[in-house]
Amino acid sequence: MAIQSPSIDLGSGVAINAVAATASRGYWQSVRRRLRRDPVTLVCAGILLLIVLGAIFAPFLNLADPYKTSMIRRLYPLGSPNFPLGTDELGRDMFSRLIYGGRLSLFMGVTPVVCALLIGGTLGITAGFLGGWVNMLIMRVMDVFYAFPSVLLAISLSGAMGAGASNTLLALTLVFIPPVCRVSESVTTQVRGFDFVDAAKASGAGSFTIVRVHVLGNVLGPILVYATSLISVAIILAAGLSFLGLGVKPPEPEWGLMLNTLRQAIYVNPVLAALPGVMIFITSIFFNLMSDGLRAAMDVKA
Amino acid sequence: MLLYALRRLIYLIPVAFGVSLLVFALVHLAPGDAISAIVPPDAPQELIDKLKEYYGFDKPLPVQYFRWLGVTLTGDFGTSIGTGRPVADEVGSAFGNTIILAISATFCAFTLAIILGTAAAYAKTRIVDRLVTSIALVGVSVPHFWLAIVLVIIFSVELGMLPPMGLGPENATGWRLDWPHVQHMILPTIALSVIPLGVMTRTVRSTVKEVLSSEFVTALQAKGMRDGAILRHVMKNAAPTCLAVMGLQAGNLIGGSILIETVFSWPGTGFLLNSAIFRRDLPILQGTTLVLAGFFMLLNLTVDVIQTMVDPRIKRG
C-alpha cells in the first residue's frame, strides 16, 4: 500500500507531448491506437467496467436484499441453493453483498484520488509554474506530510477524527494530495523550461493562456497516469481503514468491513471469510494493469 | 560528507516543526474534547475542571502547543489516559516489537527482490521476465491484511502448522531469539513483506535493465571481462536508485505493519495505535504517531546520506 516515490522523468515523453501542443489531436489519436492494440489493458478495462457497472446498477440487478439478516441461515457455505456464494455471519446473502460492496469500496477508493488530483494538481502546477517563494511555500508544506508513512498518516487522521465514511474520505484525500502535488510540480517545472513556453511568452501570451494551452496540455497526461496508479493504493487503504473499524460503519456492505466482521468465521467457513478480500485484490490488480497500460500508451516514463 | 549530513539535518528542523504541529493538531481534530472521553457523564464539574487543568486543556491553543512541544522535547510524552502509565514507556516497548518484525520483513523482501529483479533484468527468455513481473504485480496489488488472514486460514486453521497470533508462547513477556518466538513471526513477516517485495522487484528490474543497456557495459564486454565481474559494476551503478526506494519502502512498511499487527495481535506500535484509537486514548495516539514519523524522517535522512556515500556523483543542493 506504499505510495511509490513519484519521480517521473519526462524525457522522451515530453518531447512527444511538446509536438502534441501544436497538433494535440494527433497525440491522443496515437494513444488511442496504441491502447487498441494492447489486449491486456483492454481486457482489464473490460473487467473493471463490469465491476463498476455491477456496483452502480446493483439495485436493478434483482439481487437479494444485502441488508436482510436471518438467524437461521448463518454462514452457509459456497454453492448453497439460492445463495451461490453462501451467507455471512448474520445470514445475509454474500453474492449480493459483494456486488453492493463495490459501491462503497470503489467510491471510497476513487473519490480521494479525484479530489487529490484536483487539489494537489492545482497546487503542484501553481508551484511549478510560478516557482520562487510560492513553490518554496507549497512544497515545504508537502514535505511535512511526506514525513509520515502514508498508512500511518491515514490511520492517525481518521483515528483522531473518528470513524465514518466522510472522515475516511477526508483523511485519504489529505494523504494523496502531497504525492500528486510533487509529481505535478516536477512535471510543470520541466515543461516550463521548454522553448515553446518562452516563445509563447515572447509573442505576448498571458500567464493564464500559457498555463491553459501550453502547460496543461503537456502535464495533464503524466499527472493522470500517476493518479490512476494511486487508485489501487487508495482502494486497499480505504478497505484497510474500514477493516480496522475506522471507515464505513456496519451494516453497510463494504469489502474491508466485511473482511473484518467475517474474521470470526475463519474457523467455521474459511473460504467465505476470505471472499471480500478477493474482490479487493481483483479490483486493485486490474487497476494496476490498466494504469501500466495507460502509461505505456501515453509514453510516460516512470 | 559530514557537512552534507549536517546540512540535511538542519533542513529537517522546519519539517520536524511542521510534523509536531500536525501531531498536536490530531488531538483537536477529535470530536468533543479528550476530557469527556475519560470522565463519566455524571462527573461533577469540579473534577472535570481539575482534570482539564491537569492535562492543560484550559489554556489557549498556542500556549498549549508550546507547552506540549517543550515537554515533549524533554522526552516526556505525557501519560496514557487509558492505563495511566507514561506514554513513552508504552510506545517504547511496543516500538521494539515493531522494529523486530520490520527488520525481518525488510530483510526477506529486499533479498528476494534483488535476486528476482536482477534475474528478470538478465533473463534471456521472456518467461522468466514475465514470471517475475507477475510476482511484482501481485505484490503491489494484494491487500496485505487480507493476505494475512489467508495465511492464518491456511497455516493455522487448516494445517495447524503455525500459531495464528501473538508475540510468542503464552505468558511470554518479551521477544527472544528462539524457535517458539520465531515461529510466531513467520506469518506476519510474510504478510508484511509482500508490498516492499513487489515495489522493490519492479525497481531493481528496471534499474538493472537500464544500467545493462548503458555503453560502459558493452565496453566491458568487448574488453573481455567475465560476466561475474561485470555484474559487480552493474550492481554498483544500480545501487543508488534502489537504495532510495528501499529507504522509502522500509519506512512505509512500519506504517503498513499497523494492519498486520492488528490481524496477528502483535504487540507493536500499530497494535498500540489501533487500541488507543478505540479507547480514545489521545496521548498514546499522539505519542505513537510522533515517534513513528520521527523514525521515518531519520530513516530517510540516513538513506539520503548513504546514497551520496555510495554514489559521489550525486550532489544535492
Chai-1 contact restraints between the chains, C-beta under 6 A:
chainA,res_idxA,chainB,res_idxB,connection_type,confidence,min_distance_angstrom,max_distance_angstrom,comment,restraint_id
A,M1,B,G256,contact,1.0,0.0,6.0,A-B,restraint_1
A,A2,B,I195,contact,1.0,0.0,6.0,A-B,restraint_2
A,A2,B,V199,contact,1.0,0.0,6.0,A-B,restraint_3
A,A2,B,Q249,contact,1.0,0.0,6.0,A-B,restraint_4
A,A2,B,N252,contact,1.0,0.0,6.0,A-B,restraint_5
A,S5,B,L248,contact,1.0,0.0,6.0,A-B,restraint_6
A,D143,B,V15,contact,1.0,0.0,6.0,A-B,restraint_7
A,V144,B,V15,contact,1.0,0.0,6.0,A-B,restraint_8
A,V144,B,G18,contact,1.0,0.0,6.0,A-B,restraint_9
A,V144,B,V19,contact,1.0,0.0,6.0,A-B,restraint_10
A,A147,B,V15,contact,1.0,0.0,6.0,A-B,restraint_11
A,A147,B,V19,contact,1.0,0.0,6.0,A-B,restraint_12
A,A147,B,A293,contact,1.0,0.0,6.0,A-B,restraint_13
A,A147,B,M297,contact,1.0,0.0,6.0,A-B,restraint_14
A,F148,B,A293,contact,1.0,0.0,6.0,A-B,restraint_15
A,P149,B,G251,contact,1.0,0.0,6.0,A-B,restraint_16
A,P149,B,N252,contact,1.0,0.0,6.0,A-B,restraint_17
A,P149,B,I254,contact,1.0,0.0,6.0,A-B,restraint_18
A,P149,B,G255,contact,1.0,0.0,6.0,A-B,restraint_19
A,P149,B,F296,contact,1.0,0.0,6.0,A-B,restraint_20
A,V151,B,G255,contact,1.0,0.0,6.0,A-B,restraint_21
A,V151,B,G256,contact,1.0,0.0,6.0,A-B,restraint_22
A,L152,B,G255,contact,1.0,0.0,6.0,A-B,restraint_23
A,L152,B,L292,contact,1.0,0.0,6.0,A-B,restraint_24
A,I155,B,I258,contact,1.0,0.0,6.0,A-B,restraint_25
A,S156,B,T289,contact,1.0,0.0,6.0,A-B,restraint_26
A,G159,B,I277,contact,1.0,0.0,6.0,A-B,restraint_27
A,A160,B,L26,contact,1.0,0.0,6.0,A-B,restraint_28
A,A160,B,L29,contact,1.0,0.0,6.0,A-B,restraint_29
A,A160,B,A30,contact,1.0,0.0,6.0,A-B,restraint_30
A,M161,B,L29,contact,1.0,0.0,6.0,A-B,restraint_31
A,G162,B,P31,contact,1.0,0.0,6.0,A-B,restraint_32
A,S232,B,S141,contact,1.0,0.0,6.0,A-B,restraint_33
A,I236,B,P143,contact,1.0,0.0,6.0,A-B,restraint_34
A,G240,B,F145,contact,1.0,0.0,6.0,A-B,restraint_35
A,G240,B,L259,contact,1.0,0.0,6.0,A-B,restraint_36
A,F243,B,F145,contact,1.0,0.0,6.0,A-B,restraint_37
A,I266,B,I153,contact,1.0,0.0,6.0,A-B,restraint_38
A,I266,B,V157,contact,1.0,0.0,6.0,A-B,restraint_39
A,Y267,B,V157,contact,1.0,0.0,6.0,A-B,restraint_40
A,P270,B,I153,contact,1.0,0.0,6.0,A-B,restraint_41
A,P270,B,V157,contact,1.0,0.0,6.0,A-B,restraint_42
A,A274,B,V150,contact,1.0,0.0,6.0,A-B,restraint_43
A,G277,B,P143,contact,1.0,0.0,6.0,A-B,restraint_44
A,G277,B,W146,contact,1.0,0.0,6.0,A-B,restraint_45
A,I280,B,P143,contact,1.0,0.0,6.0,A-B,restraint_46
A,F281,B,V142,contact,1.0,0.0,6.0,A-B,restraint_47
A,S284,B,S141,contact,1.0,0.0,6.0,A-B,restraint_48
A,I285,B,S141,contact,1.0,0.0,6.0,A-B,restraint_49
A,N288,B,S141,contact,1.0,0.0,6.0,A-B,restraint_50
